[in-house]
Amino acid sequence: MYIAIPVDNQNLQKAKIAKILEAKGWAVIDFDEGVAKSIQFSDSYHPEGVDWIDFIVVENRYENIIDFLNEGIMVLARREGQDAIEDIIEAFKFKELDEAGF
């Protein structure tokens, strides 16, 4: 399964989640059996070689996510303090993200 996160830069050590419209790129995580197998950065939430994005994690639940929902992608929102990619992966693993949307 693939999870996409809008980020403020494309450096794994420094990247933090960003609002969709302010994102400098996307972190796309290959997540399988509770483990992040790989993380790649892309200018798009749907990078080449990835057939389907299962989840997108957004900075807050009030972002414009209708296009993602129309594509059948589930959208989750991070909670306070979940800023780094590793924090979000851990939160996803333990179901500590909120549903985003209407």
C-alpha positions in Angstrom: 0.0 0.0 0.0 1.2 3.5 -0.7 0.8 6.6 1.5 1.5 10.1 0.1 2.3 13.1 2.3 2.8 16.7 1.1 6.1 18.0 2.5 8.0 21.3 2.8 11.2 19.9 1.3 12.5 16.6 -0.2 15.1 15.8 2.4 14.1 12.8 4.4 15.9 14.0 7.6 14.4 17.5 7.5 11.0 17.1 5.7 7.9 18.1 7.6 4.3 17.8 6.5 3.0 20.9 4.7 -0.3 22.2 3.5 -1.1 20.9 0.0 -0.9 24.3 -1.7 2.4 25.1 0.0 4.1 21.7 -0.5 7.5 21.6 -2.2 7.0 17.9 -3.0 5.5 14.6 -1.9 6.8 11.8 0.2 5.5 8.5 -1.0 5.8 5.6 1.4 5.6 2.0 0.4 4.0 0.6 3.6 3.5 -3.2 4.0 2.7 -5.3 7.0 3.3 -2.5 9.4 6.7 -1.5 8.0 7.7 1.4 5.7 9.6 -0.5 3.0 10.7 2.6 1.1 10.2 6.3 1.0 10.6 8.2 -2.3 10.1 11.9 -3.0 8.3 13.2 -6.0 6.8 16.4 -7.4 3.5 14.7 -7.6 1.5 12.7 -5.1 1.2 10.0 -7.8 4.8 9.3 -8.9 5.9 7.2 -11.9 6.0 3.5 -11.1 3.2 3.7 -8.4 -0.1 2.4 -9.8 -2.3 3.3 -6.9 -2.1 5.6 -3.8 -4.2 4.2 -1.0 -3.9 7.1 1.5 -3.0 10.7 1.6 -2.1 12.3 4.9 -2.8 16.1 5.0 -1.7 18.8 7.5 -5.3 19.5 8.6 -8.7 18.3 8.0 -9.9 21.5 6.4 -7.7 21.3 3.3 -9.3 20.9 -0.2 -9.3 17.1 -0.6 -12.2 16.6 -3.0 -10.0 15.6 -6.0 -8.4 12.9 -3.9 -11.8 11.6 -2.7 -13.0 11.6 -6.3 -10.1 9.4 -7.2 -11.0 6.9 -4.5 -8.1 7.8 -2.2 -8.7 7.8 1.5 -7.6 11.0 3.2 -6.3 11.2 6.8 -5.3 14.2 8.8 -2.3 14.3 11.1 -2.8 15.3 14.8 -0.9 17.9 16.7 2.8 17.1 17.1 2.9 14.7 14.1 5.0 16.8 11.8 7.9 14.6 10.6 7.5 11.7 8.2 8.6 9.2 10.8 6.0 10.6 13.2 3.3 10.2 10.6 4.3 6.6 9.7 4.2 5.7 13.4 0.8 7.3 13.8 -0.5 5.5 10.7 0.8 2.2 12.0 -1.1 2.6 15.3 -4.2 4.2 13.7 -3.6 7.6 15.4 -4.6 9.7 12.4 -8.0 11.3 11.9 -10.3 11.0 8.9 -10.3 14.2 6.9 -13.2 15.5 5.0 -16.7 16.6 5.3 
